[in-house]
Amino acid sequence: MGKKMTAAQEKVEPRFYGLKEAVEAVKQAAFAKYDESVDLAIRLGIDPKRSDQMVRGTTALPHGTGKKLRVLVFAKGEKEQEARQAGADHVGSDDLMEKIKAGWMEFDCAISTPDLMASVGKLGKVLGPRGLMPNPKTGTVTFEVGKAVSEIRKGRVEFKVEKAGIVQVPVGKVSFDVQKLYDNAQAVLESVVKAKPSSCKGRYIKSVTMSSTMGPGVKLDPVALSKLWS
């Protein structure tokens, strides 16, 4: 462990933190020269192998992510124009699909109108592993492409439980003030709680850790957090 990480670790006490003081601790412990992202890692009491316990969804961060996402839209005709007017970085159909097949991946999220999904679906082996496949459950398969582009631009983030039962979601940048990071983190936690599968029994939120990209993890108190949405 390097000297900077050791010094950062010393700033974090081995205990549970409340949400706001966790934000403060993460900001104080950050040491990278660039503006690090701040993320939440939420361990859930679900079985990710069961299809009826898959946890995924989207949430709009009140203060955005602090990162400009490159948005691609698969659309034709009027919807293509709507996407361009909303500020999409790349808009098209067959032309974009061919570029992606050839290895081009200069975008961070993809949206598609439902009528093109039969063709877009053929890109599953390329887009799927990267988490870029449009999906109706996350609002990225829609005829309301202008609205979808606008929401992503404003700071909508997707979340999906991983094989280990953990959801990892960005909540902003270290440069954000404490209140903005607090608001964003609370919005994410509320959305994950609302996405609880009806088949999930027992304790749903097992643990929550907040950290910056390079900094140490700060453990949050699950009991105290439950009061935020109760």
N, C-alpha and C positions, 0 to 999 in steps of 0.2 A: 504494500500500500504506500502510495506516494505521500510526501509531506503535506501537500495541499488537502488530500483526502483525509489524512489523519487529523489535520487541524479542523476540517469540516465536521468530522465525526464527533469531535470533542464539543462541538456547539449543540449537538443533539443529545438530550438526556434519554436514558433507556427506560422510557415510560410512555403511557398513552397521553396524547395531546388532544385538546379540543380543536375544532376545525380552524378557527381563526388563529389560534396560537401556533397551529401546525403550519399554516401559511407563512406566518412570521418566521418560524424556525427554518423553513425551506429557503426563504429569501436570504436569511442571514448566513446559511451554510453554503449557498451557491458560490462557486469560485472560478468558473470558467471565464475566459476573456470575452466570449460571445454571449448573446442573450439566450440563455437556456430555456427550453420548454419546461413547463411544470405539469406533471402527470399524476393521475390517481391509478393505483392498482387495487382492485376490489376482488377479494377472494369470496366466492359464493358457495353456499351449502347446497349445491345442485349436482346432478350427475350429467355432465356434458355429453355423455354417450347416448343419453335418452333423447329422442327427438322432441318429446313433450316437455323437456326441460331446457330447451335451447333459449338462451337469453340474448336478444339483440334488439336494437332500436336506434333512434336518433334523439338528439336534444339540441336545442338552440342555446348557445352560450350567450348570456346577456351582454357580455363585453367582447365577444369574438375570441379567436384563438391567437391573434397576434401574428398569424402567418397567412400570406396570400396564396390561396390554392388555385391551381390551374384546372379549370373545369372544361371537360369535353362533353359534347352533347351529340347523340346520334338522332338525327331528325331530318325530315324532308319538308319541302313546301313552306306553308305558313309557319309551321312549328320551328323550322330552321331559322326563319327571320326573327321569330319571337325569342329564340335562344340568343341570337346575336345581339338583339336590342337589350337583353337582360345582362349582357356582359360576359357571355361564355367565351373562353379562349379559343376553342376549336369546335367547329360545328360541321356536320356532314353525315354521310351514310356509308355507301360502298367504298368511297375514296379513303375514309378514315379506317375502315376495317382492313383494307389492303395494307395500309401503312403499318397498322398494329401487327398484322401477320408477318410483316417484314422486319419487325423488331423495334419499331418506333413506340416509345412509352413516355413521351414528355407531357404528362398530365397527372393530376393527383386524385381526381374523382371523375366518374363517368355517369352520365344520365342518358336514358333512352326513352323514346316514345314506345308504347306497347306494340305498335304495328311493326316495329323493326327488331323486336326481341328474338324472333325466329332466326334472323341472320346474326345478331349480336351474340346469341347463345353459342354459336360456333366458335367464339373466341374464349369460351369458358376455361380452357386449359391454360390460356395466357393471362386472362384477367382475374380468374378465380383465386389462384394462389397469392396474388398481390392485393386481394381485397378490393378490386376495382370493378367487379361485375355488377352492373345495375340490378337492383332488387326492389320489388314493390314494397317489401316490408320496411325498407329504409327510405322510401319516397323517391327513389332514383329511377323508377319505371313509371312514367306519368306523362299525360298529355299537357299538364301544366308545367311545361319546361321553364318558362320565364320565372314562375314562382320558385321552382326548385333551385334554379341558378342563383336567384336572389337570396334565398335562405342559406345556401352554402357560402355565398360571399359574406353574409353577415355573421357567420360563425356556427353553422350547424355541424355537429360532429356525430359520427356513427360509433356505435359500440357493439361488440360481439364477444361472447364468452369463448375463451380458448380451451384447448383440450384439458388443461390443468384446472379448469374451473375458475379462471381469473379473467376479469374484464379490465383492460387498460385503456384509459381515455385521457387525452390532453385537456388541460383546463386553462391554458394561457402561457404567458412568458414570465420569467423572473422580473422583468422590468415593469410588469403590471403592479399597481398598488395593491395593498392587502385586501381592501374591500372588493376590488374587481375579481381577484382570484378566489376570494371567499364566495362571492355570488356565483361564479362559474362552477366551482366545485359543488356547491349546494344544488345547482340545477342538474348536474350530472348524477349526483347521488339520488336525487328525487326520481329521475327518469329510470335509473337502474332498479330502484325499489318498485316503481310502477310496473316494470317489466317482469316482476316475479311470476314464475309459472304457477298455475293453480295446483299442479301436482307436486310442488315442492313442499315438503313437510319439515318442521324443525327450524333451526336457525338459518336464515337466508343470508344475511351479511355476516360472514365469519371474521373478516379482517379488512382493514383499509390502510393503505400506505401511500403517502404523498412524497414526491421527490422531484428534484430538478434533473435534467439530463445527466449531469455528471456528479451531482451531489448525493449525500446519504439519504436513506429512507427515513421518514418520520411516521411513526405509527399513530393512527387516530383511534380514539375511544369509540368502539361500536355502540356502546350503550348511550353515550352522550349524543352520538350522531342520530340515533333513532328518534330523539326528541325533536329534531329538525323537521321531520315530516309526519310526526304522530299527531 
